Every structure is written in structure tokens, then in C-alpha cells.
Amino acid sequence: DPEIVIQTTFPESNPFGHVVNGERNQIFLVVENKSDKNVTLQSVAGSFHHPETGTLIKNTSSLTYGFPLLEGSKLQIPYSFYSEFKPGDLRLNIWLEHTVDDDKYRVTAYDSVVTIVEPEPSWLDFKLLSTYLIVFAALAGASYTAYNAYIPSQKPKRKRPTEVSAPVGTVTASGSSGYQEEWIPEHHLKKTKGKKTKSDNAVVSEESSGEANGTEGKRTRKGKRY
């Protein structure tokens, strides 16, 4: 068999060699032809297996190249595959098929246990944001419908004008102004009554003095002779 040596490396963005679900996982194969014959690199394929029993779980995609690789030369080729498994450990096997003249050979390029992980959530992911918006709109619509269906709308009640109750009891008016004494505090009434008494006495005294003066005047006029 022609001597073909292969070295596999994951990209620098994936230093731990994790396989991310739902994303394109890439691995690089550096193929070196150490034989004295020219070979043709036909395809690269792979498969996932149980890490302990080696049971086949699923084959990966197969990529066809058809590149010639001259004797003593080296070539790097990329290989991409996808994963849709539960997070955990699986054995990943990748091989390279090449031909020399009409003979076909298979060389193992990678055979090791890898860790399956979920993609990290990103707030800038358009699909994730659109999903959140759709869910939020659906919840808002359902809440609005339930509110209108089960909670009756209450119209604001108009406030009735308050009626002023008439004073109970007999209303007495004092003086010429005709005000109601029941609505006036007692100490104001006492002051008012005191003032009125004084004014009434003054009026009576003035009237009595006027009458006396008038009588004297009449008497004086009668006693005067010309």
C-alpha cells in the first residue's frame, strides 16, 4: 500500500475540539504522500459511534475531491460535517479514500472521542429574537382575549349631585337683618346682643332727653310775653 500520512486539526476557534449541534463543524486534514507513486484523493467521510461499545450511531456527510497528490508532496483539505445528537461524548471516525491507478485505499484520518455541545445563546441571533417576538405577541393576544371574555367591562358611574339638607327645627330670626341665630356660635350671639342692648339704651336715653328738652322749650315759649 502507498504510504499516506494524515494529520487532523480543528480550527483555532475550536481549541477543545467540540462538536456543536446545529452548526457546521470543520476539521482540516493535512495529507502527505510519502510513497513513490502519485495518488488521487477521492473523498473524505466519517461516522459517529458509541464511545464504549463502538456501535455505529450515524454516518456523516461524504465530500468528493478528486485532487491528485504527487509523490513526496503535502496538501491540506477541509472537511465539514453536522451534528444533531444529545450533548455528551461520542467517538468520531473520519477516513480518506484515495486511488493509485485502479486500486482504491482507505486511510483513517481521525479516530477519537469528541464532546457534543449545544450552541451558545446569543441575543443578536435574528432567529431567536423573532421567535421571542412571536411568542410574546401570541401570549399578549391570548391574555387580551381572556380579559375581554371573562372580565366584564365596567362603565364609570356618574356621581349624583349631593342635596343640601334643610336645617331641622324652628328657625328664628332676630333683628331687622333676619339672620338665623341657630347657625351662629353662642359667643358671637352674646356679643351681638350686648351691643344691641347698649345701642337700644342709647336710643331710649336720646329720645327721653329730646322729649324733656321739647317740654322745657314749650314751657319757656308760653311764659314769654311781648
Disulfide bonds with the S-S distance in Angstrom:
none
